[in-house]
Amino acid sequence: MVEPDLRVPDGFPGQRFLMLPRPIVQRALAEQLPVELLPTCVGYFPEAAHHYFERPHGCSELILILCVRGAGWVEVGGARYEASSGHLIAILPREPHRYGAAEARPWTIYWCHCTGETAEHLGAMLRRDRPCPVLEVGEQSRLAALFEEITDELSRGYGANGLLAASMALAHLFGLAIAVTGRHSAHSGGALRVRRAIAYMHQRCEENLSISELASMVNLSSSHFCAVFKKTTGFAPLDYFLRLKIRRACELLDGGEFPVKRVAAELGFNDPLYFSRLFRRIQGISPTEYRGITKTELPQGSVSPSSASIPLSP
């Protein structure tokens, strides 16, 4: 006996489901919005038993799914990933996929389709070149509230102001999701190793470190270490270390006790001329010129040049 296929794409008690007509989408993107970012379809599916959707050729729009209760799964690139409360799924445009609710504890989800050039850019920022579409967001009430806000705005009609409000709420949702997932990824294995390497650099700012020494310290190959470090901080490891040295040089110059040659030597530079050239390249002025800048010459509320070169941590 063949069992019936109970899988359904929608139709759940208590659901909300809104879709913009295609002409409205085209007009909004062409005329009304300051950025090319528009939610085209948005919904809320509570306890979506047997929920299932498959798109072998992907979707032209970017898809966001926020799981707030229960569990489900998503499959992209031939790999299957589990999702549960506190996870956000980001499926990129034209990415073949399928997803569905778990049998035992079907998920409760907010979801949104969005389009526009900005949507593709923000989606790429959210995924960060990762094959896994399931992103950890932890406590999700703020994201859920933004899905609700988008739904509320679209439910009031298709006026220009409402579409603008929905677009801006979606931009806020993306920004918050990128920030939250970034903070969670900062506690991943690779990022933790980068933080250890940076702490090691701080402790040995007066020395000259090598890539192999740094990579060995965090148990990575040199090539893998360089790739992870650059992705996490935006700088190559030795470039970061040199900028850290220049930050420390600024602190010593602020103290006013040492001549420039002594500052260079304190930080492991045997050639004071090279030190001066490096300082100018990073800070935009020479060490002597920097020392001549007094606190009263800086605009009120401005940041000292010594604090603007690199992030303190990844």
C-alpha positions as CSV (number, residue, x, y, z in Angstrom):
1,M,0.0,0.0,0.0
2,V,1.4,3.4,-1.0
3,E,1.1,6.0,1.8
4,P,-0.3,9.4,0.8
5,D,2.1,12.3,0.3
6,L,1.2,14.7,3.0
7,R,3.7,17.4,2.1
8,V,2.3,20.9,1.6
9,P,3.8,24.2,0.7
10,D,1.3,26.3,2.7
11,G,-2.1,26.2,4.3
12,F,-1.6,26.1,8.1
13,P,-4.0,27.2,10.8
14,G,-3.1,30.7,12.0
15,Q,-0.8,31.5,9.1
16,R,-0.3,34.9,7.5
17,F,0.7,35.1,3.9
18,L,1.0,38.2,1.6
19,M,2.3,38.5,-1.9
20,L,2.8,41.7,-3.9
21,P,1.4,41.7,-7.5
22,R,4.2,41.6,-10.0
23,P,3.3,45.0,-11.6
24,I,3.6,46.6,-8.1
25,V,7.0,45.1,-7.6
26,Q,8.2,46.3,-11.0
27,R,6.9,49.8,-10.5
28,A,8.4,50.1,-7.0
29,L,11.8,49.0,-8.1
30,A,11.7,51.3,-11.1
31,E,10.3,54.5,-9.5
32,Q,9.6,54.6,-5.8
33,L,12.4,53.1,-3.7
34,P,15.8,54.8,-2.9
35,V,17.4,51.3,-2.8
36,E,16.7,48.2,-4.8
37,L,15.4,46.1,-2.0
38,L,11.8,45.0,-1.8
39,P,10.0,42.2,0.0
40,T,7.8,40.5,-2.5
41,C,6.2,37.8,-0.5
42,V,6.1,37.4,3.3
43,G,4.5,35.0,5.7
44,Y,4.2,33.3,9.1
45,F,3.6,29.6,9.4
46,P,2.9,28.3,12.9
47,E,3.6,24.6,13.6
48,A,3.8,23.9,9.9
49,A,3.3,20.1,9.9
50,H,4.3,18.5,6.6
51,H,5.6,21.8,5.3
52,Y,7.8,21.1,2.2
53,F,9.0,23.1,-0.8
54,E,11.4,22.2,-3.6
55,R,12.9,24.3,-6.3
56,P,15.3,22.3,-8.5
57,H,16.4,25.4,-10.4
58,G,16.3,27.8,-7.5
59,C,14.3,31.0,-7.1
60,S,14.9,34.3,-8.8
61,E,14.5,36.0,-5.4
62,L,16.4,35.7,-2.1
63,I,14.6,33.7,0.6
64,L,14.9,34.3,4.4
65,I,13.4,31.8,6.8
66,L,13.5,32.4,10.6
67,C,12.8,29.4,12.8
68,V,11.3,30.5,16.2
69,R,10.0,27.1,17.4
70,G,10.4,23.5,16.5
71,A,12.7,22.2,13.8
72,G,13.2,21.7,10.1
73,W,15.8,21.2,7.5
74,V,17.1,22.7,4.3
75,E,19.1,21.1,1.4
76,V,21.5,23.0,-0.9
77,G,24.4,21.9,-3.0
78,G,23.6,18.3,-2.3
79,A,24.1,18.7,1.5
80,R,21.3,18.6,4.1
81,Y,21.4,21.0,7.1
82,E,19.2,20.9,10.2
83,A,17.6,24.1,11.5
84,S,15.8,24.8,14.8
85,S,14.8,27.7,17.0
86,G,17.4,30.5,16.8
87,H,18.4,29.7,13.2
88,L,18.0,31.9,10.2
89,I,18.1,30.3,6.7
90,A,19.4,32.4,3.8
91,I,18.9,30.9,0.4
92,L,20.5,32.9,-2.4
93,P,18.8,33.7,-5.8
94,R,19.1,30.9,-8.3
95,E,20.4,28.4,-5.7
96,P,18.7,25.0,-6.1
97,H,17.2,24.0,-2.8
98,R,14.5,22.2,-0.9
99,Y,13.3,22.5,2.7
100,G,10.7,21.2,5.1
101,A,9.5,20.8,8.6
102,A,10.7,18.1,10.9
103,E,8.2,15.3,11.5
104,A,8.3,15.2,15.3
105,R,8.4,18.9,16.0
106,P,7.4,20.9,12.9
107,W,8.8,24.3,12.8
108,T,7.2,27.7,13.3
109,I,8.7,30.1,10.9
110,Y,8.7,33.6,9.6
111,W,9.8,33.9,6.0
112,C,10.3,36.5,3.3
113,H,11.2,36.6,-0.4
114,C,12.9,39.7,-1.5
115,T,14.3,41.1,-4.8
116,G,16.5,43.9,-6.1
117,E,20.2,44.4,-6.6
118,T,20.7,45.4,-2.9
119,A,19.0,42.1,-1.8
120,E,21.6,40.1,-3.7
121,H,24.4,42.1,-2.2
122,L,23.1,41.9,1.4
123,G,22.4,38.1,0.9
124,A,26.0,37.6,-0.1
125,M,27.1,39.6,3.0
126,L,24.9,37.4,5.2
127,R,26.1,34.1,3.8
128,R,29.8,35.2,3.7
129,D,30.7,32.7,1.0
130,R,29.6,29.8,3.3
131,P,28.0,26.8,1.7
132,C,25.7,26.3,4.7
133,P,22.6,28.4,4.5
134,V,21.7,27.9,8.2
135,L,22.9,30.8,10.3
136,E,22.8,31.1,14.1
137,V,21.1,34.2,15.4
138,G,20.3,33.0,19.0
139,E,17.5,35.0,20.7
140,Q,15.4,36.0,17.7
141,S,12.6,38.3,19.0
142,R,14.0,41.4,17.3
143,L,14.3,39.7,14.0
144,A,10.8,38.2,14.4
145,A,9.4,41.7,15.2
146,L,10.9,43.0,11.9
147,F,9.2,40.2,9.9
148,E,6.0,41.3,11.6
149,E,6.6,44.9,10.7
150,I,7.2,44.0,7.0
151,T,3.9,42.0,7.0
152,D,2.0,44.8,8.7
153,E,3.1,47.4,6.2
154,L,2.3,45.3,3.2
155,S,-1.1,44.4,4.6
156,R,-2.1,48.0,4.5
157,G,-1.9,48.3,0.7
158,Y,0.6,49.1,-2.0
159,G,1.1,52.9,-1.5
160,A,4.5,54.4,-2.0
161,N,4.9,55.2,1.7
162,G,4.0,51.7,2.8
163,L,6.3,50.0,0.3
164,L,9.1,52.3,1.5
165,A,8.5,51.4,5.1
166,A,8.5,47.7,4.2
167,S,11.8,48.1,2.3
168,M,13.4,50.0,5.2
169,A,12.2,47.4,7.7
170,L,13.8,44.7,5.4
171,A,17.0,46.6,5.3
172,H,17.0,46.8,9.1
173,L,16.4,43.1,9.2
174,F,19.3,42.4,7.0
175,G,21.6,44.7,9.0
176,L,20.6,43.2,12.3
177,A,21.0,39.6,10.9
178,I,24.4,40.4,9.5
179,A,25.6,41.9,12.8
180,V,24.1,39.0,14.9
181,T,25.5,36.2,12.8
182,G,28.8,38.0,12.6
183,R,29.0,38.0,16.4
184,H,28.1,34.3,16.6
185,S,30.7,33.4,14.0
186,A,33.3,35.4,16.0
187,H,33.1,32.5,18.5
188,S,33.8,29.9,15.8
189,G,37.0,27.9,15.8
190,G,38.7,29.9,13.1
191,A,37.9,33.3,14.6
192,L,39.0,32.1,18.0
193,R,42.3,31.1,16.6
194,V,42.6,34.6,15.0
195,R,41.9,36.2,18.4
196,R,44.7,34.0,20.0
197,A,47.1,35.1,17.2
198,I,46.2,38.8,17.8
199,A,46.7,38.4,21.6
200,Y,50.1,36.9,20.8
201,M,50.9,39.9,18.6
202,H,50.0,42.3,21.4
203,Q,52.3,40.4,23.8
204,R,55.3,40.5,21.3
205,C,54.8,43.9,19.7
206,E,58.5,44.7,20.1
207,E,59.5,41.5,18.3
208,N,59.5,40.5,14.6
209,L,57.1,37.6,14.0
210,S,56.8,35.3,11.0
211,I,53.7,33.8,9.4
212,S,55.0,30.3,10.2
213,E,55.4,31.2,13.9
214,L,51.9,32.6,14.1
215,A,50.3,29.7,12.2
216,S,52.1,27.2,14.3
217,M,51.0,28.9,17.5
218,V,47.3,28.3,16.5
219,N,47.8,24.9,14.9
220,L,47.0,25.9,11.4
221,S,49.0,25.6,8.1
222,S,50.5,28.9,7.0
223,S,48.2,29.2,4.0
224,H,45.0,28.3,5.9
225,F,46.0,30.7,8.7
226,C,46.5,33.6,6.3
227,A,43.1,32.9,4.6
228,V,41.2,32.7,7.9
229,F,43.0,35.8,9.3
230,K,42.3,37.9,6.2
231,K,38.6,36.9,6.2
232,T,38.2,37.6,9.9
233,T,40.0,40.9,10.2
234,G,40.2,42.3,6.6
235,F,44.1,42.4,6.9
236,A,46.9,40.0,6.0
237,P,48.5,38.8,9.3
238,L,51.8,40.7,8.9
239,D,50.0,43.8,7.7
240,Y,47.9,43.7,10.8
241,F,51.0,43.2,13.0
242,L,52.7,46.2,11.4
243,R,49.7,48.3,12.0
244,L,49.6,47.1,15.6
245,K,53.3,48.2,15.9
246,I,52.4,51.7,14.5
247,R,49.5,51.9,17.0
248,R,52.0,51.3,19.8
249,A,54.4,53.8,18.2
250,C,51.7,56.4,18.4
251,E,51.3,55.7,22.1
252,L,55.0,56.1,22.7
253,L,55.1,59.3,20.7
254,D,52.2,60.6,22.7
255,G,54.3,60.0,25.8
256,G,56.9,62.4,24.4
257,E,59.8,60.6,26.2
258,F,61.6,58.9,23.4
259,P,63.1,60.3,20.1
260,V,61.8,58.7,16.9
261,K,64.9,56.5,16.5
262,R,64.3,55.1,20.0
263,V,60.6,54.5,19.3
264,A,61.6,52.5,16.2
265,A,64.1,50.4,18.1
266,E,61.6,49.7,20.9
267,L,59.3,48.1,18.3
268,G,61.9,46.0,16.6
269,F,62.7,48.3,13.6
270,N,66.5,48.3,13.0
271,D,66.1,50.9,10.2
272,P,64.5,54.2,11.5
273,L,64.0,55.4,7.9
274,Y,62.0,52.3,7.1
275,F,60.0,52.9,10.3
276,S,59.3,56.5,9.3
277,R,58.2,55.4,5.8
278,L,55.9,52.7,7.2
279,F,54.5,55.2,9.7
280,R,53.6,57.7,7.0
281,R,52.1,55.0,4.8
282,I,49.7,53.9,7.6
283,Q,49.0,57.2,9.4
284,G,49.4,59.6,6.5
285,I,52.0,61.8,8.3
286,S,55.5,61.2,9.6
287,P,56.3,60.4,13.2
288,T,57.8,63.8,13.7
289,E,54.6,65.5,12.3
290,Y,52.5,63.2,14.5
291,R,54.3,64.2,17.6
292,G,53.7,67.8,16.7
293,I,49.9,67.3,16.8
294,T,48.7,68.4,20.2
295,K,45.4,67.5,21.8
296,T,44.3,71.1,21.3
297,E,44.9,70.9,17.6
298,L,42.5,68.0,17.2
299,P,38.9,68.9,16.7
300,Q,36.7,68.3,19.8
301,G,35.4,64.8,19.9
302,S,37.7,63.6,17.2
303,V,39.6,60.3,17.4
304,S,43.4,60.4,17.7
305,P,45.1,58.9,14.6
306,S,46.6,56.2,16.8
307,S,43.2,54.6,17.3
308,A,42.0,54.6,13.7
309,S,44.3,52.1,11.9
310,I,43.0,48.6,12.8
311,P,40.2,46.9,14.7
312,L,41.2,46.0,18.2
313,S,39.9,42.5,17.7
314,P,38.1,40.5,15.0
